[in-house]
Amino acid sequence: MPTISIRPITISDIEHAPNVVELLGEYAEEAGLPGLGGVHAQWDIYHNLEDSGALCSIGAYDDEKLIGFVNLIVGRRPHYAGTIASIESFFVASKSRSSGAGLLLLSEVERTATDLGANGIFLNAANDSRLDKLLTAKDGYENTHKVFHRRLP
């Protein structure tokens, strides 16, 4: 039985995790939008956001192995009153999805966003993905907008 723990982490914890290549490869395969340049972690941008206080990260571990992560951007938006949290990335390795790590991460995201004064959370999930199904079944999450993307010439 896995021993799952959820804890705040840094971008460096993700960047230097021994299995980061495997995790990001699986993430790119599932959640990447190749027409927009594919998944390529821009570590400098993540570090800058983290250093400015705009980004916080949460990790899911099975013992000491990183099996999932969330990067949460929290701040004010010009067209909304108050503070909004946006999930920039949310991923759990496929081998660990039955462990409950995704639900634990989501609960920690909600707690963290609330603690930081956010009055809402934005989150994208690919149609019919595991995350889409999880959010559809979870109370309190509404799918009110389609998200479109288009590559520009």
SEMIMI-979438 format. One line per field, with one value per residue (C-alpha): chain; x, y, z. Coordinates in nm, 2 decimals. Layout:
REM residues N
cadena	c(A; ...) $
xx	c(X; ...) $
yy	c(Y; ...) $
zz	c(Z; ...) $
REM end
This chain:
REM residues 153
cadena	c(A; A; A; A; A; A; A; A; A; A; A; A; A; A; A; A; A; A; A; A; A; A; A; A; A; A; A; A; A; A; A; A; A; A; A; A; A; A; A; A; A; A; A; A; A; A; A; A; A; A; A; A; A; A; A; A; A; A; A; A; A; A; A; A; A; A; A; A; A; A; A; A; A; A; A; A; A; A; A; A; A; A; A; A; A; A; A; A; A; A; A; A; A; A; A; A; A; A; A; A; A; A; A; A; A; A; A; A; A; A; A; A; A; A; A; A; A; A; A; A; A; A; A; A; A; A; A; A; A; A; A; A; A; A; A; A; A; A; A; A; A; A; A; A; A; A; A; A; A; A; A; A; A) $
xx	c(0.00; 0.15; 0.22; 0.10; 0.20; 0.11; 0.33; 0.44; 0.74; 0.96; 1.01; 1.36; 1.20; 1.02; 1.31; 1.56; 1.34; 1.51; 1.21; 1.13; 1.20; 0.95; 0.69; 0.71; 0.72; 0.39; 0.25; 0.34; 0.18; -0.14; -0.18; 0.04; -0.09; 0.16; 0.02; 0.12; 0.48; 0.44; 0.54; 0.89; 0.93; 1.06; 1.23; 1.35; 0.99; 0.87; 1.15; 1.07; 0.70; 0.79; 1.05; 0.78; 0.54; 0.29; 0.34; 0.33; 0.38; 0.24; 0.39; 0.25; 0.49; 0.49; 0.74; 1.00; 0.93; 0.75; 0.44; 0.24; 0.24; 0.04; 0.16; -0.08; -0.07; -0.25; -0.32; -0.55; -0.70; -0.78; -1.14; -1.24; -1.28; -1.06; -0.79; -0.81; -0.61; -0.52; -0.39; -0.11; -0.03; -0.18; -0.05; -0.03; 0.16; -0.07; 0.07; -0.03; -0.38; -0.56; -0.37; -0.59; -0.30; -0.51; -0.79; -0.54; -0.36; -0.70; -0.79; -0.45; -0.50; -0.83; -0.69; -0.39; -0.60; -0.83; -0.54; -0.40; -0.73; -0.85; -1.23; -1.21; -1.00; -0.95; -0.85; -0.83; -0.87; -0.86; -1.20; -1.26; -0.94; -0.91; -0.90; -1.21; -1.40; -1.28; -1.39; -1.72; -1.80; -1.67; -1.92; -1.86; -1.67; -1.86; -1.78; -1.91; -1.68; -1.51; -1.14; -1.02; -0.67; -0.53; -0.18; -0.10; 0.12) $
yy	c(0.00; 0.34; 0.60; 0.92; 1.25; 1.60; 1.90; 2.24; 2.22; 2.45; 2.46; 2.33; 2.02; 1.95; 2.05; 1.83; 1.53; 1.21; 1.11; 1.46; 1.35; 1.06; 1.28; 1.56; 1.32; 1.16; 1.51; 1.63; 1.32; 1.36; 1.74; 1.90; 2.11; 2.04; 2.32; 2.57; 2.45; 2.14; 2.10; 2.24; 2.35; 2.71; 2.68; 3.04; 3.17; 2.93; 3.04; 3.41; 3.36; 3.17; 3.44; 3.71; 3.52; 3.47; 3.09; 2.81; 2.45; 2.14; 1.79; 1.44; 1.18; 0.81; 0.77; 1.01; 0.97; 1.27; 1.12; 1.44; 1.82; 2.13; 2.47; 2.74; 3.10; 3.33; 3.70; 3.97; 3.98; 4.31; 4.21; 4.03; 4.16; 4.00; 3.73; 3.44; 3.12; 2.96; 2.61; 2.64; 2.26; 1.97; 1.62; 1.28; 0.99; 0.74; 0.45; 0.65; 0.77; 0.50; 0.61; 0.91; 1.15; 1.36; 1.42; 1.49; 1.75; 1.91; 1.94; 2.10; 2.34; 2.45; 2.49; 2.69; 2.91; 2.99; 3.06; 3.30; 3.49; 3.36; 3.36; 3.12; 2.87; 2.85; 2.51; 2.36; 1.99; 1.81; 1.68; 1.33; 1.32; 1.17; 1.52; 1.63; 1.33; 1.39; 1.75; 1.67; 1.43; 1.66; 1.90; 2.26; 2.26; 2.40; 2.37; 2.69; 2.77; 2.58; 2.65; 2.69; 2.71; 2.79; 2.81; 3.13; 3.15) $
zz	c(0.00; -0.10; 0.17; 0.01; 0.15; 0.02; 0.10; -0.02; -0.24; -0.45; -0.82; -0.76; -0.59; -0.92; -1.14; -0.96; -0.88; -1.00; -1.21; -1.35; -1.71; -1.68; -1.51; -1.76; -2.05; -1.94; -1.87; -2.22; -2.37; -2.19; -2.14; -2.40; -2.68; -2.96; -3.18; -2.91; -2.89; -2.68; -2.32; -2.23; -1.87; -1.86; -1.53; -1.52; -1.55; -1.28; -1.05; -1.12; -1.04; -0.73; -0.62; -0.67; -0.45; -0.73; -0.76; -0.50; -0.57; -0.40; -0.43; -0.39; -0.28; -0.24; 0.03; -0.10; -0.48; -0.64; -0.81; -0.87; -0.85; -0.88; -0.97; -0.84; -0.94; -0.70; -0.76; -0.86; -1.21; -1.38; -1.46; -1.13; -0.78; -0.53; -0.56; -0.79; -0.79; -1.13; -1.15; -1.41; -1.40; -1.22; -1.28; -1.11; -1.27; -1.42; -1.21; -0.89; -0.98; -0.79; -0.47; -0.40; -0.47; -0.71; -0.46; -0.18; -0.41; -0.50; -0.13; -0.06; -0.35; -0.21; 0.14; 0.01; -0.22; 0.07; 0.30; 0.04; 0.02; -0.31; -0.38; -0.67; -0.86; -1.24; -1.37; -1.72; -1.79; -2.12; -2.24; -2.10; -1.91; -1.57; -1.42; -1.62; -1.48; -1.13; -1.14; -1.30; -1.01; -0.73; -0.57; -0.62; -0.95; -1.25; -1.61; -1.75; -2.04; -2.31; -2.35; -2.71; -2.84; -3.18; -3.31; -3.48; -3.80) $
REM end
